């Protein structure tokens, strides 16, 4: 009896090696970075922006009127302000290149100063019998809420760590600027308090009322502020 001889040239089959979990994560990160880098390189090539450009469509519905509020105040002055916000957020035990953001933002906006004429009662207005002299006592001028101008406000730079950049890819609101906008509005409001905006508003209100009452025949018009 002859014994069959095995084929010496036939390769020995080995079980396939499985890729470890950390290698899969590293591969995914490399692929994402490669796609981002390729997108940046393509954006600087002339002509490709037109080929792969985005199209903006406004599908918003009509604006709905929610309420109407009567206004009795006289806006007597308005101040224009600008502030440079430097907001940095760090994470403990991690370098800024991995986790952290720093945003440089220029915020421009206005603050109005007004006198609420609706708070004037009958006792606050005194007129002589000849109707030639009048005395008015008004409340002090107040400041309105700061209003940022989106056309003059912009982000100069924004530095983000690697984890923050990856998080923006899956975020519903990437590159949000709400934090720096609120901070800019707060700084503008503080600057308005330190300015002479309310004093200018009271001066302008006095001039307006004196001109109005003198046109009605009053020769002497005195305006005082405060209770």
C-alpha positions as a Markdown table, in Angstrom:
| # | Residue | x | y | z |
|---|---|---|---|---|
| 1 | Unk | 0.0 | 0.0 | 0.0 |
| 2 | Unk | 1.3 | 3.4 | -1.0 |
| 3 | Unk | 0.9 | 6.5 | 1.3 |
| 4 | Unk | -0.5 | 9.6 | -0.5 |
| 5 | Unk | 2.1 | 12.5 | -0.6 |
| 6 | Unk | 0.9 | 16.0 | 0.4 |
| 7 | Unk | 1.4 | 18.7 | -2.2 |
| 8 | Unk | 4.5 | 20.6 | -0.9 |
| 9 | Unk | 3.6 | 23.7 | -3.0 |
| 10 | Unk | 0.1 | 24.3 | -1.5 |
| 11 | Unk | 0.2 | 27.3 | 0.9 |
| 12 | Unk | -0.9 | 26.8 | 4.4 |
| 13 | Unk | -4.1 | 28.8 | 5.1 |
| 14 | Unk | -3.9 | 31.0 | 8.2 |
| 15 | Unk | -6.8 | 32.6 | 10.0 |
| 16 | Unk | -7.4 | 36.3 | 9.1 |
| 17 | Unk | -6.2 | 38.7 | 11.8 |
| 18 | Unk | -8.8 | 41.1 | 13.1 |
| 19 | Unk | -8.0 | 44.8 | 13.3 |
| 20 | Unk | -7.9 | 46.0 | 16.9 |
| 21 | Unk | -10.4 | 48.7 | 18.1 |
| 22 | Unk | -7.9 | 51.4 | 18.6 |
| 23 | Unk | -6.7 | 50.9 | 15.0 |
| 24 | Unk | -10.2 | 51.4 | 13.7 |
| 25 | Unk | -10.6 | 54.6 | 15.6 |
| 26 | Unk | -7.3 | 55.9 | 14.4 |
| 27 | Unk | -8.1 | 55.0 | 10.8 |
| 28 | Unk | -11.5 | 56.9 | 11.0 |
| 29 | Unk | -9.8 | 60.0 | 12.4 |
| 30 | Unk | -7.2 | 59.9 | 9.6 |
| 31 | Unk | -9.9 | 59.5 | 7.0 |
| 32 | Unk | -11.9 | 62.5 | 8.4 |
| 33 | Unk | -8.8 | 64.7 | 8.5 |
| 34 | Unk | -7.9 | 63.7 | 4.9 |
| 35 | Unk | -11.4 | 64.6 | 3.7 |
| 36 | Unk | -11.2 | 68.0 | 5.4 |
| 37 | Unk | -7.7 | 68.6 | 4.0 |
| 38 | Unk | -8.8 | 67.6 | 0.5 |
| 39 | Unk | -11.8 | 70.0 | 0.8 |
| 40 | Unk | -9.6 | 72.9 | 1.7 |
| 41 | Unk | -7.2 | 72.1 | -1.1 |
| 42 | Unk | -10.1 | 71.9 | -3.6 |
| 43 | Unk | -11.5 | 75.2 | -2.5 |
| 44 | Unk | -8.4 | 77.1 | -3.6 |
| 45 | Unk | -8.4 | 75.6 | -7.1 |
| 46 | Unk | -9.9 | 78.1 | -9.6 |
| 47 | Unk | -13.1 | 77.0 | -11.1 |
| 48 | Unk | -13.9 | 74.2 | -8.6 |
| 49 | Unk | -15.9 | 76.6 | -6.4 |
| 50 | Unk | -18.4 | 77.0 | -9.2 |
| 51 | Unk | -18.6 | 73.3 | -9.9 |
| 52 | Unk | -19.0 | 72.2 | -6.3 |
| 53 | Unk | -20.5 | 75.4 | -4.9 |
| 54 | Unk | -23.5 | 75.5 | -2.6 |
| 55 | Unk | -26.9 | 77.0 | -3.4 |
| 56 | Unk | -28.8 | 79.0 | -0.8 |
| 57 | Unk | -32.6 | 78.8 | -0.8 |
| 58 | Unk | -34.8 | 80.7 | 1.7 |
| 59 | Unk | -37.7 | 78.4 | 2.6 |
| 60 | Unk | -38.9 | 80.4 | 5.6 |
| 61 | Unk | -42.5 | 80.9 | 6.3 |
| 62 | Unk | -44.2 | 84.2 | 6.7 |
| 63 | Unk | -43.6 | 86.2 | 9.9 |
| 64 | Unk | -46.4 | 86.0 | 12.4 |
| 65 | Unk | -47.5 | 89.0 | 14.5 |
| 66 | Unk | -47.5 | 87.8 | 18.1 |
| 67 | Unk | -48.4 | 91.0 | 20.0 |
| 68 | Unk | -48.6 | 94.8 | 19.8 |
| 69 | Unk | -47.3 | 97.1 | 22.6 |
| 70 | Unk | -48.0 | 100.8 | 22.9 |
| 71 | Unk | -44.8 | 102.8 | 23.4 |
| 72 | Unk | -45.0 | 106.1 | 25.4 |
| 73 | Unk | -41.3 | 106.7 | 25.6 |
| 74 | Unk | -39.3 | 109.4 | 23.8 |
| 75 | Unk | -36.1 | 108.1 | 22.3 |
| 76 | Unk | -33.9 | 111.1 | 22.8 |
| 77 | Unk | -30.4 | 109.8 | 22.2 |
| 78 | Unk | -28.6 | 106.8 | 20.7 |
| 79 | Unk | -25.0 | 105.7 | 21.2 |
| 80 | Unk | -22.9 | 103.6 | 18.8 |
| 81 | Unk | -20.4 | 101.3 | 20.5 |
| 82 | Unk | -17.8 | 98.8 | 19.4 |
| 83 | Unk | -16.0 | 96.2 | 21.5 |
| 84 | Unk | -13.4 | 93.5 | 20.8 |
| 85 | Unk | -14.2 | 90.3 | 22.6 |
| 86 | Unk | -11.4 | 87.8 | 23.3 |
| 87 | Unk | -13.1 | 84.7 | 24.7 |
| 88 | Unk | -11.0 | 81.6 | 25.6 |
| 89 | Unk | -12.3 | 78.3 | 26.9 |
| 90 | Unk | -9.8 | 75.8 | 28.2 |
| 91 | Unk | -10.1 | 72.2 | 29.5 |
| 92 | Unk | -8.2 | 71.0 | 32.5 |
| 93 | Unk | -5.4 | 68.5 | 31.9 |
| 94 | Unk | -5.7 | 68.8 | 28.1 |
| 95 | Unk | -3.6 | 71.1 | 25.8 |
| 96 | Unk | -5.4 | 73.7 | 23.7 |
| 97 | Unk | -4.5 | 71.8 | 20.5 |
| 98 | Unk | -6.6 | 68.9 | 21.6 |
| 99 | Unk | -9.5 | 70.6 | 23.4 |
| 100 | Unk | -10.2 | 74.3 | 23.7 |
| 101 | Unk | -11.4 | 77.3 | 21.8 |
| 102 | Unk | -10.4 | 81.0 | 21.5 |
| 103 | Unk | -12.6 | 83.4 | 19.6 |
| 104 | Unk | -11.7 | 87.0 | 18.7 |
| 105 | Unk | -14.9 | 88.8 | 17.9 |
| 106 | Unk | -15.7 | 92.5 | 17.0 |
| 107 | Unk | -19.1 | 93.5 | 18.3 |
| 108 | Unk | -20.8 | 96.7 | 17.1 |
| 109 | Unk | -24.2 | 97.9 | 18.3 |
| 110 | Unk | -26.3 | 100.7 | 19.6 |
| 111 | Unk | -28.0 | 101.6 | 22.9 |
| 112 | Unk | -30.9 | 104.0 | 23.1 |
| 113 | Unk | -31.6 | 106.4 | 25.9 |
| 114 | Unk | -35.2 | 107.4 | 26.4 |
| 115 | Unk | -37.6 | 109.3 | 28.7 |
| 116 | Unk | -40.8 | 107.5 | 29.5 |
| 117 | Unk | -43.5 | 110.2 | 29.1 |
| 118 | Unk | -46.2 | 107.7 | 30.0 |
| 119 | Unk | -45.2 | 108.0 | 33.7 |
| 120 | Unk | -46.0 | 111.7 | 33.8 |
| 121 | Unk | -49.2 | 112.4 | 35.8 |
| 122 | Unk | -51.4 | 115.5 | 36.0 |
| 123 | Unk | -49.6 | 116.6 | 39.2 |
| 124 | Unk | -46.3 | 116.6 | 37.3 |
| 125 | Unk | -47.5 | 119.4 | 34.9 |
| 126 | Unk | -48.1 | 122.9 | 36.2 |
| 127 | Unk | -49.5 | 125.8 | 34.1 |
| 128 | Unk | -50.3 | 129.3 | 35.2 |
| 129 | Unk | -53.6 | 131.0 | 34.7 |
| 130 | Unk | -52.4 | 133.0 | 31.7 |
| 131 | Unk | -51.1 | 129.9 | 30.1 |
| 132 | Unk | -47.8 | 131.6 | 29.5 |
| 133 | Unk | -45.6 | 129.5 | 31.9 |
| 134 | Unk | -45.4 | 125.8 | 32.3 |
| 135 | Unk | -43.4 | 123.5 | 34.6 |
| 136 | Unk | -43.0 | 119.8 | 33.9 |
| 137 | Unk | -41.5 | 117.1 | 36.1 |
| 138 | Unk | -40.3 | 114.0 | 34.2 |
| 139 | Unk | -38.7 | 110.8 | 35.2 |
| 140 | Unk | -35.0 | 110.4 | 34.7 |
| 141 | Unk | -33.8 | 109.0 | 31.3 |
| 142 | Unk | -33.2 | 105.3 | 31.1 |
| 143 | Unk | -31.2 | 103.0 | 28.8 |
| 144 | Unk | -32.6 | 100.5 | 26.5 |
| 145 | Unk | -31.2 | 97.0 | 25.8 |
| 146 | Unk | -28.0 | 96.9 | 23.6 |
| 147 | Unk | -28.8 | 95.9 | 20.0 |
| 148 | Unk | -25.9 | 94.3 | 18.0 |
| 149 | Unk | -25.6 | 95.2 | 14.4 |
| 150 | Unk | -25.1 | 92.0 | 12.4 |
| 151 | Unk | -23.7 | 93.9 | 9.4 |
| 152 | Unk | -20.9 | 95.5 | 11.5 |
| 153 | Unk | -20.2 | 92.6 | 13.9 |
| 154 | Unk | -18.0 | 89.7 | 12.8 |
| 155 | Unk | -15.5 | 87.1 | 14.1 |
| 156 | Unk | -11.9 | 88.0 | 13.4 |
| 157 | Unk | -10.5 | 84.5 | 14.2 |
| 158 | Unk | -11.5 | 81.3 | 15.9 |
| 159 | Unk | -9.0 | 78.7 | 17.1 |
| 160 | Unk | -10.3 | 75.3 | 18.0 |
| 161 | Unk | -8.8 | 72.1 | 19.3 |
| 162 | Unk | -8.9 | 68.8 | 17.4 |
| 163 | Unk | -11.8 | 67.5 | 19.5 |
| 164 | Unk | -13.8 | 70.7 | 19.0 |
| 165 | Unk | -13.3 | 70.6 | 15.3 |
| 166 | Unk | -14.5 | 67.0 | 15.1 |
| 167 | Unk | -17.5 | 67.9 | 17.4 |
| 168 | Unk | -18.5 | 70.7 | 15.0 |
| 169 | Unk | -18.9 | 68.1 | 12.2 |
| 170 | Unk | -21.7 | 66.4 | 14.2 |
| 171 | Unk | -23.2 | 69.5 | 15.8 |
| 172 | Unk | -26.5 | 71.1 | 14.8 |
| 173 | Unk | -25.0 | 74.5 | 15.2 |
| 174 | Unk | -21.3 | 74.5 | 14.1 |
| 175 | Unk | -19.2 | 77.6 | 14.8 |
| 176 | Unk | -21.9 | 79.1 | 17.0 |
| 177 | Unk | -21.2 | 82.6 | 18.2 |
| 178 | Unk | -23.9 | 83.0 | 20.8 |
| 179 | Unk | -21.5 | 83.2 | 23.7 |
| 180 | Unk | -19.3 | 86.0 | 22.2 |
| 181 | Unk | -22.4 | 87.9 | 21.1 |
| 182 | Unk | -23.9 | 87.9 | 24.6 |
| 183 | Unk | -20.6 | 89.0 | 26.0 |
| 184 | Unk | -20.3 | 91.8 | 23.4 |
| 185 | Unk | -23.8 | 93.0 | 24.2 |
| 186 | Unk | -23.0 | 93.0 | 28.0 |
| 187 | Unk | -19.8 | 95.0 | 27.5 |
| 188 | Unk | -21.7 | 97.5 | 25.3 |
| 189 | Unk | -24.4 | 97.9 | 27.9 |
| 190 | Unk | -21.8 | 98.5 | 30.6 |
| 191 | Unk | -20.1 | 101.1 | 28.4 |
| 192 | Unk | -23.4 | 102.9 | 27.9 |
| 193 | Unk | -23.9 | 103.2 | 31.6 |
| 194 | Unk | -20.5 | 104.8 | 32.0 |
| 195 | Unk | -21.2 | 107.3 | 29.2 |
| 196 | Unk | -23.1 | 110.5 | 29.2 |
| 197 | Unk | -25.9 | 109.0 | 27.1 |
| 198 | Unk | -28.7 | 109.6 | 29.7 |
| 199 | Unk | -27.6 | 113.1 | 30.3 |
| 200 | Unk | -27.8 | 113.8 | 26.6 |
| 201 | Unk | -31.2 | 112.2 | 26.4 |
| 202 | Unk | -32.6 | 114.5 | 29.1 |
| 203 | Unk | -31.1 | 117.6 | 27.5 |
| 204 | Unk | -32.6 | 116.7 | 24.1 |
| 205 | Unk | -36.0 | 116.0 | 25.7 |
| 206 | Unk | -35.9 | 119.4 | 27.4 |
| 207 | Unk | -35.2 | 121.1 | 24.1 |
| 208 | Unk | -38.0 | 119.2 | 22.4 |
| 209 | Unk | -40.6 | 120.0 | 25.0 |
| 210 | Unk | -39.6 | 123.7 | 25.2 |
| 211 | Unk | -39.8 | 124.0 | 21.4 |
| 212 | Unk | -43.2 | 122.3 | 21.4 |
| 213 | Unk | -44.8 | 124.3 | 24.2 |
| 214 | Unk | -43.4 | 127.6 | 22.9 |
| 215 | Unk | -45.0 | 126.9 | 19.6 |
| 216 | Unk | -48.3 | 126.6 | 21.4 |
| 217 | Unk | -47.9 | 130.1 | 23.0 |
| 218 | Unk | -46.0 | 129.4 | 26.2 |
| 219 | Unk | -43.2 | 131.9 | 26.9 |
| 220 | Unk | -41.5 | 130.2 | 29.8 |
| 221 | Unk | -41.0 | 126.4 | 30.0 |
| 222 | Unk | -39.2 | 124.7 | 32.8 |
| 223 | Unk | -38.4 | 121.0 | 32.8 |
| 224 | Unk | -37.1 | 119.1 | 35.8 |
| 225 | Unk | -36.2 | 115.4 | 36.2 |
| 226 | Unk | -36.7 | 113.1 | 39.1 |
| 227 | Unk | -39.4 | 112.5 | 41.7 |
